[in-house]
Amino acid sequence: MLFNFALSLSRAQKGWLLFTVDIALIAASYFLAALLLSGTEMWMTLPEATMTDLVVLLGTGATLTALLGLHRIRLGAYQMQGVLQSALVALVMGVMGAGASMLIAQTATPAHVFVVFGMVFLILTVSARLLLRQAMIWIYASQGQRARLMIYGAGQTGQQLATALSTDDSVTPVVFVDDNPLLHGHTIAGLRVHPPAELRDLVKSQRIDRIILAMPSVGAAVQGRIIRKLADVGCEVHALPSFANLIASRATALPATKPVDLNALLGRDRLEEELPGVSDTYRARSILVTGAGGSIGSEICRQLIACQPERLVLMDHSELMLFEIDRELRHMGSDVDVQPVLGSVCEQDLVTGVMAKYKVDTVLHAAAYKHVPLVEYNALEGMRNNVLGTKVVADAARDAGVERFILVSTDKAVRPSSIMGASKRFAELLIQDLATRSTTTRFSMVRFGNVLGSSGSVIPLFQEQIARGGPVTLTHNDITRYFMTIPEAVQLVLLAGTFARGGDVFVLDMGKPVPIRDVARKMIEGAGLSVRDADNPQGDIEILITGLRPGEKLHEELLIGSDMLTTPHSRILRAQEGHLSEIEMANALNALKQAIETRDPKLMNQTLSKWIERHDEAKPVIVNE
């Protein structure tokens, strides 16, 4: 009944109710001040003065409240400005009361009564409004009429947002999440700040309906990565520009973003729930992850932490990326010994020293240059890192007696048309050759298609283009790709370690290839926009065809041959593929090393053409070095 009454009041009725409360508090404050200072004696001995005081105080208070509009200030908007206006009313009433008492009454009320009256009234009127405000918030929340928000980012924009939304009837900010460990555990703008590791638990425990990214300074790319990480938490995710930029019309804000429907983009069901756990294989082991700061490497590290290995060694040549994944893993609160190693996989002494120092049991080799156009124009360095770096790590693993070595490969290694694909196929041949001669280390490799959300992939690119208002660029109208999620890819990599017998090439049954144009259209429509084309010239975002990039295929493949073997999991297959002999591998490697050392792209092309089955679309490389 009380809830319905409160919700049924009009704004004018609420104003008159506050006005009545203020008038009642004036009288209550006067009697309370007199009681505190003189007891009931003053009322008995000075009845005429008491009546005079009340008339003056009530008249002055009612007039000032009406003039200042204190009773019309919404409870949700009653903050410091309202408190100052209440203080002004209390001050003027005290001065008017004391002056009138001395001039009119035969026996004046002591001046200190009005001083105490002003302080008591200020306390009571402010407290009453704050209590009524909390009561209204509780009433709206109990009626299910306010969406509960989590604000990601407790900086200036986040604080401004929390303050602004605290006055809104439809939403209520509940909690902050921030990457800065110095803020964790503190209360800012009335909300407690938590680390990102607690985000999923907070969504459940705090019944969060929506997450707001209040981090405009980090840019659209970083915001896009965070949005993708939050895509499966069950909440809408929105990104907010800074208020200053928004007012100045300089903001490039991401649109209101709904979680991407990955099932729709993949064209098949997601496999995370189908893939079995692998904790026993990696528990209490010392594990080295190369390329630990990359999209795949960092997710490998996150999933391995849950397996409780004894030690996790992170190697990456990017200081920033290594710093970020190391910090993230340490914030997870795990007891795993995390050791960051800064350096290149091409440094033989460094890699050999890491193997010995940390007594590595398992190597997951994810370090590689992977961006097709960039490697195309820096072919010799791409070969050095992807091929010779793989040989350095694999040789060191074999010499150190490592139990398992798993190479992360790509569908672009199948009959490659690009230098990047050729380098990954060369790396696969290296591992297959070593597997035939290794007695202690089980070498295997995992081959999969494009990963949704990885750095440089179409998803973050399309998100940034949509955020800027388009156009969304497509290299060919008919281009297709196999897609999988980052968790799928990583679980496949980890499963390969449990299935490996030596020389295995594992591939995932990824369903049918996905037309990239369909991905672009679904992402545009998922952002609440429409595609602008000949059929809809008034649409929001155009899809622009730019032409295939150097080394890019129209359609990718997953298999070189047709022979497939089953594994303990129905969706994971083992490819039966030929490889070079030991002598052939040695000759190919020597030729490639000579090409790299002499900076000879012609010799490199000759080596690739001789030893690697390449796609008809493959062309000699033009080296920009």
N, C-alpha and C positions, 0 to 999 in steps of 0.2 A: 504493500500500500504506500509506504513512504517513498519507495523507488519510483513508483508511477507518478506520485505527486510531484517529486522533484523534477522528473523528466517532462512533465506536462506544463510546467511554468513557462510563461513567455518571458522575453528579455525584460520588458517593462515591469512585470510582476517580480522578477528577481531583483531589479533595481530598487523597487519600493521595499522589498524585504530587507535588503542591505541597509537602506536608509533608516528603517525602523530599528534594526539592530544597533546602528550607530547612535541613535537618539537614546536608546535604552542604556547603552554603554556609557554615555555621558553622565547620566544620573547615577549609575552604579559606580563609576569612577570617583564621583564627588563624595558619595557616602563612604566608599572604601578609604579614600584619602583622609577624610575627617575621622573615621574610626581608627585608622592606624596612628593618627597623631594625637587625638583628644578623647578617644572613646566615644561614648554616647552623650557626654556632658555638653558638647557644643550644640547638639540638636535640642537639648532641653533648655539651655540658657539663652540660645540665640535663634529662636524659631523664625523671626522675621528676616534675619540675615540669611538664614538657610534658604528660605523661599526666594529671596532676592537673587542669591547666587545661582540657584537652579534656573530661574527665569532667564538670567543673562547668559548662562552657559548653554542652555538648551537652544535659545534663540540664535546665539552666535554660531554654535555648532551646526545647527540645521541650515543656516544661511550659507556658511562656508562650504559645507558638504554639497549643497545644491549648486553653488557657483563653480566650484572646482570639478563637479561631476564625479566625486568619489564613488557614489553609489552606482554610477553607470560603467565603471571600469570592470571589465570581465574578470571573474575570479582567476581564470587561467593566465591573464595578462597582468595581474597585480604583482609587481616586482619592485625594484628599488625606487622608481619614480612614484609609484603609489605610496610607498612608505614615507618618502619625503613630503608628499602632500598631506598625509595623515599627521606627520610631525608638525607641519605648518598649522593645521587646524588646532592641534593640541596647544601649541604655543600661543596662538591668538586667543583661544578661549581662556587660557590661564591669565594672560595679561588683561583681557577685558573683564574677567571675573574679579581679579584683584582690584582693578580700578573702580569698577562699579560698587564693590563692597565698601571701599573707603569713602566714596562720594555719596552714596545713597543710604546705606544702612546706618542706623544710630550707633551700633557697636560693630565694628568691622571684623570680618573673619580673618584670622591670621594669614599673612601672605604665603607662608610656607605650605599651607593647605593647597593652594592653587598650583604651587610648584609640583607637589606630589601628585595632585590631580592630573596635571598634564602628562607626567610620566606614566601613571597608571592607565590613563586613557589610550596613550600611544601603544602600550604593551597589549592592552585588551583588544583594541580595534585591529591591529596587525595580526595578532594571534587568531582572532575570530575569522578573519578573511583566509588565512592560511589553512585553518582547520576546515572551513567550508570548501575551500579549493580541493583539499585532499579527499573530502567526503564526495564531492562531485566526480573526481577522477575515479574513485573506487566504485561509485554507482555506475558510471559509464562502462568501466572495465567489467563489472559483474554482469552487465547486460550484454556483453560481447560486442559492443559497438566500437571498440578502439583496437586497431591493429597494433600488435606488439613488434617494435623495431629493435634490431641490433645495428649499431653504428660501427663500421669497420674504419678505424682511424680516429684517434682521440686528440688530433691536432686542432689548429684554430678553426678549420672548417667544420670538423666534427663537433666541437664545443658550440659553435654558432648554431649548427643544426639542432643539437640537443636542446638548446635554449629556446629556439624558435618552435620546435615541435612540442615542447612542454605545455604550450598554450592551445594546442589543437585538440578538438573534440573527437576526431576520427582516428588518431594514432597516438601512441605513447612510446617514447624511447625507453628501453629497459636496461641496456648494457652496452659498454664499449668493448671492442676488441682492437688491439694495436700491436704492431710488430716490435715496438720499442720496449725492451725489458725494464727500463727505468720507470716506466709508467705502470707496470703490472702491480695490481694490488691497491693502487691509489683510487680515490674517488674524484672524478672531474665532472663538473656541471651536474652533480647529484647522481652520477652513474659510476659503477665500479668498472675498472679497466682490467680485462683478462687477456692472456696470450692467445695467439691463433690456435695453438694445440688444443685448447678447450672449446673451440668454436662449435663442433658438432654436438658435444654434450650440452652446451649452453642452449643450442637451438631446441633440444628436447626438454631440458629442465625448465627453461624460461618460456616455453611455448612461443617461440619467435615466428612471426608471420612473414617478415620481410627483412632483408639485409641491405643497408645503405652503405656504399663505399664513399667515404668522405676523405678521399686522398687525391685531390686534383693535381697536386704537384708532381706525382709520380708518372703521369702521362698515361695515354690511352693504352699503350702496349702492356704495361704492368697491370693496369686495371683489368684488361682483357684476360691476362693470365689468372688473376685472382678470381674473376667471374667464372672462368672455366673450372677452377678448383672447387668452386662452390656450387657447381651446376647440379650436383646430386644430393644436396643437403635437404631438399624439399621446400625451399623458400624462393620467392622472387628476389632477384638481386638487381639493385639500381646503382648507377654511378652518378656522383654529384660534382659539378664544377665548383670552384671557389665562389663565394658570394661576391667578392670584389670583381672578379672577371665576369661573372654573370651580369652584374649591373653595368659594367663597362662594355658589354657585348663583345668580349674577346674570347669567350669560352668556346672550346670545342668539346662539348660534353657527349659522352656515350648516351645513346638512347636508353630509355627504361628497358632493362634487359631481363627477359625471362630465361630460366634454365634451358639450355639447348637440348632439344629432344634427340639424343644420340641414337636412339633406336631408328628414328626416321632417317638420319644422316647415313647410318651404317647400312640400312636396308636389311638388317637382320637383328636378332636378339643379342643383347650384350652378354658376354660370357663370364663376367666377374663371379657370378654366383655358381657357375658350372665348374669352374676350374678348382681343383682340390688344393688344400693347403700344402705347404712345403716346409713347415717349420723344422721338422726333425732333421732334414738334410743339412740345414745351415746353423742349427743350434750349437752353441759352444765352439764354433769354428772361427778362424781368423780369415777374413775375407777382404780381398782387394777389389775395388771398383774403379776402373779407369774411366775418364770422362765423367766423373761423379757430379759435376755441376750442370751437365746438360739435361735436356728434357727427360730422356730415358734413364740416364745415369742417376739423376737425383731421385726419380721414382723408385729405382732399384734400391737405393739406400733407404728410402722410407719404408718399403716393404720388408727389407732385410732386418731393420731395427725391431720389427714385430716378431721376427724369428728368434730373437735373443742370441745372436752370435757372441762369441767372446770378444772379438775385436772387429771393427769396420775401418779399413784404411781407404781414404778418399784421395784419389789422384786426379788432378786437373791442371792444365797450364794457364787457365784463366783465374787470376787472383780473386776477382770479384765473385765469380760463380762459385769458386771453392769456399770463399768466406761465407756466402749466403747459405749453402747447403750445410756447412759445418755448424753455423749458428742455429739453423732450423732443427737439426738433429739433436743438438745439445738442449734445446728448449723443450724437446719431447719428454724430458725427465727420465730417460732410460738409463740403465746401469751399463750399457754397452760402451766399451772403450773405443772412442772415435778418434782417429788419427788423420788429420789433413796433411797431404803431401803436395806441395806446389812444384810442378815441373812437367816436362814433356815425356811422353812414352818413347820418344826417339832417343832419349838419354840412357844408354845401356847401363852405365855405372849406377845411375840413380835407381833404375828399375831393379837391378840385381841387388842393390843394397836394401831396398824396401822389402823384397822377398825374404831376405835373410833376417833383417832386423825384426820384422813382425811375424816371422814363421807362418807365412801365408799358406792356407789350405786350399782356398778356392779363389779363382780369378774370374771376374765378369768384365770383359773388355768391351766397353761402350765408347771409347775415345775414337773419334773420327771426324774429319771434315765432311759435312753432309749436304751442303747447299749446292745444288747442281750447277747453276750459272757461275757461282764464285769459284768453284773448283775447276770448272771448264777453263777459266781465264788464268788460273794459278795451278796448272796441271802438275808441274813437277813437285811443288810443295804438297799438293793433294796426295800424290803418289808416295812421297816421303813419309807423311804422317800416317796415311791409311794402310800402306803396305809394309814399309820398313818399321814403322812403329809397332804394328801387329807382330812382326817377326821378333823384335826386341823383347816384347812382353811374353810371347809364347815360348821363346828359347829360355828366357829367365825362369818361367814357370816350370818348364821341363827339367832344367838343371837343378832347381830347388826342390824337386819332388812334389810339386803341388798336385793335389788329388784331382781337381776338376778345373778345366779352362773352357769358358763359354764365350764365343764371339758373337756379338750383336751385329747382324747383317741386314740386308735390305732386298726388296724385290727388284731394285734397280741393278742388282748384280747378275740378274738372269738375262743373258744375251744383251749386254749393256750397250747403250748408244751414247753414253756420257762418260767422261773421265772419272767422275765420282763412282758411277756404277762399275766401271772397269777396275777401279782401285779396290772396291769391296769384293769383286769376284776374285781378284788376285789374292786378297787376304783369305778368302775362303779356301782357295787352292793351297795356300801355305798351311792352313790348319789341317786340311785333309791329308797333306803330305806328312806333317808331324805326327798325326794320329796313327799312321801306318807303322811308325818306328818307335813310338813311345810305349814303355813298359810300365810306367808308374802313373802318368798323367792322362786322364781321359779328356781328349779334345773334342769339342762339339761346337755347333754354330746354330743360330736361330735366325730365320729369315721371315720378315713380315713386311707388310705394305706401309702406306702412310699412316702416321699416328695423329689422331685428332688432337689438336691443341699444342703440339710440340712447336718449339721456336722455328719460325720461318715457314710453317705449314699454312695451308689455305685458310684454316679457321681463324687464327688471329689476324691474318691479312684481311680477310673479308670483314671481320668485326671492325677493324680500324677504318676500312674504306666506307663501311656503312655509317660509322660514327661521324665521318667527315661529310656525309651526304652523297657519297658515290663519286664516280661510278665504281662498280665492282668489276675488276679486270679478270678476264678469262683468256688463257692463251689459245684455246681452240674450242669451238662450239661442241665438238664430239669427244673431248678428252675425258678419260675415265681413270679411276684409281681404286685400288683396294684400300679400305680404311679399317682401323681398329683404334680402340681407346688406349691411352697410356697405361692404365691398370692392366688391360688385357695383354698388351705387349710385354710388360714387365713380368706378369705371372707366367707367361709363356717362356720367357728367358729363364726364370727360376725353375720352372718345371723341367726344362731341358737338362738342367744339372742333375735332376733326379733320374731321368730316363737314359742319360748318356751312356753309351758303351764304347765310344771312340769313333771319330770320323763322321758322326751323325750330322745331317742337315734337317733341322726341324722346321716345319711350316704349319701354319694355322689354316684350317678350313674357314676362310673368311667370307664365304658366300659369293655373291656376284659383285663384279666391279661396279662402283658407284659413279654415275655421270656427275662431273664437277658442276655443270650448269644447274643440276637439280639441287646440289648443296647450296650454291649461291642463292637460288630462288627461295629455298626453305629458310635460309638465314635472314634474308631481307624480310620475308613475311613474318618470321618469328620475332623480328624487331618492331612489328606493328606497322610496317611500310608495304608498299606495293612496287612491283617491277615495272619500269617504264620501257615499253617496247612498241612495236607497230600496232599491236592490238590494244594497248593501253598508253596512249601518248601523254596522258596526264599523270602517270605514275610517279613515284618518288625517286627510285634508284634505277639507273641504267646498268645493264650488264654489257661491258665493252670487250670485244675480242681484240687481243693484242698480237697474236701470232706465237707459235711455239718458240721457246727460248733455246739457246744452244745446248745440245745434249739431251733435250727433253723428248720423251716418247709420247705418242698419242695414247697408247695402252700399255700398261705394265703387266709382267708375268711373274708367277711365283715359282715355277718349276722349269728346270732345264730339260729333264727327261720326263717320261710318263710313268716310270715305275715308282710306286708308293708302298710303304709298309705302315702297318698300324702301330700305335703305341698304347700304353695303358689308358689313355684318354681318347675318346672317340673323335674329338674335334682337332686333335693334334696328330699330324702325320710325319713320317720319316721318309725323306726323299732318297732315292737310289740314284746317285750321279757319279759319273766318271771323274777322274782327276789325273794330274800329271804324275809321272814317275819321279823318283828321287833325282835322277840325272836331269830330266827335263826341268824340274823345279829349280835345281841349282843353276842351270843355264839361263832360265828366265830371270831369276833373281840377279845374277851377275850382270846381265844386260840392262836390267832396270836400274841397278845401282850405278852403272857406268853412265847411263843417260842422265840420272839425277846429278851426279858429281860433275859431269861436263856441261850441264845445262843444255842438253841436246834433245829438243822435242821430237826431231825426226827419228832418232833412235828409240825414243820412248814409244812413238806410234808404231814403229816396226815391231817392237817387242810385244806390244798389246795385240797387234794383228796376228802375230805368229802363234801366241800361246793362249789367247782368250777368244772364245767364240763370241763374236759381237753381232749386234743387230744391224739389219740392212740400212737403218737410218744413221748409223755411226759415221762420223766424218773425222778426218785428221784434225788434231787439236791445234788451235792457234794460241800460243802461249804468250801471256801478257806479263812477262818477267824479265 
